[in-house]
Amino acid sequence: MSRLHARVGTLRQLEILLAVHEAGTVTGAAETLHLTQPTVSMQLRKLVDAMGMPLYQQQGRKLRFTDAGLAAVASARRVMEEFEHLDMTLADLRGLKAGTLRLAVVTTAKYFVPHLLGPFCALYPGVEVSFHVGNREQIIERLEQGLDDFCVFSHVPGGRPLISSAFLDNPLVAIAAENHPLARRNHLTLDDIASEPFLMREPGSGTRHAIEHYLQQQGKQLNVKMTVESNEAIRHSVMAGLGISILSAHTLNLGGWVGLAPLKVVGLPIVTQWYLVRPSGKKLSIVAQAFQQFMANEGKAVLADFVEDADRFVAAPDAGIQ
């Protein structure tokens, strides 16, 4: 049996190592763990001495982990996950659901996922939730590191072994400022909007991927004038008359339609799906299993109140009246 465990001082040191890796700095880890910076630095030094190899190097303000450091992080994460699993198993044996549910979602999903968590947490009041919001690249990185029980995407990342399940339609609708001339028309085509200044999400965004895939199928191009990295910024830019855009209806239904109007374009909405995604080899905790079952049994019914009537976004039949 390896004697390394006898040299590594405490589980707290492993927890500190994980916090430093995620934060990228000792200061950030200290803030996350509510410890002083000297305490974090001292425990890291003890862990490095126990390992007998450098675990990280300073690069400017950030720490870059060595191969040994990354191996230690991966092992530390497995150790902590096993303790969490034991805690949840014991709680389950006591007839309770307790522990932490870890979710990471792309920015558009932040509008409706809390409405799923509300009733789930009401069913299981002993559950704590770690809820992380980021852009697509950030959530893919978390997925690859196995930091969360589930990640929520509208376009499942490729090139890796994953388990995914669709749980909600994600209609992408065209919008303009409420006083835009096109907003008064009930029957538009892609050609009608092609020359308008268009506001597009950043490369890598699931929304952008869906729009570009649809345009490729239709053999059309839009007049992209701005690339914007957030739904809120696009909403306000459209309101300000900087152009038109296509966004998830959930962003608009839950984020607000003030100053905006749907454009009824033939062929729209572009209907994609929202998916729960996890690495295929990751073992589900008791709490994660409970959430998966909740989503399968009750998720659609919970979200039904937040899915607006699709007729609002559908173009009227072309009767020659513009």
Protein Blocks (a to p, Z undefined) as FASTA:
>chain_A
ZZklmmmmbfmlmmmmmmmmmnopaklmmmmnopafklmmmmmmmmmmmnopafbdcehj
bccddfklmmmmmmmmmmmmmmmmmmmmmmmmnopaedjddddddfklmmmmmmmmmmmm
mmmmmbccddddddfklmmmmmmnopafbdcdfbdcehiacddddfbdcdddddddfklf
klmpcbdcfklmmmpccddddehiaklmmmmmmmmmnopacddfbdcfbfklmmmmmmno
naccdddfklmmmnopghiacdddehiacdddddddddfklccdfklmmmmmmmmmmmmm
mmmmmmccfklmpccddehiZZ
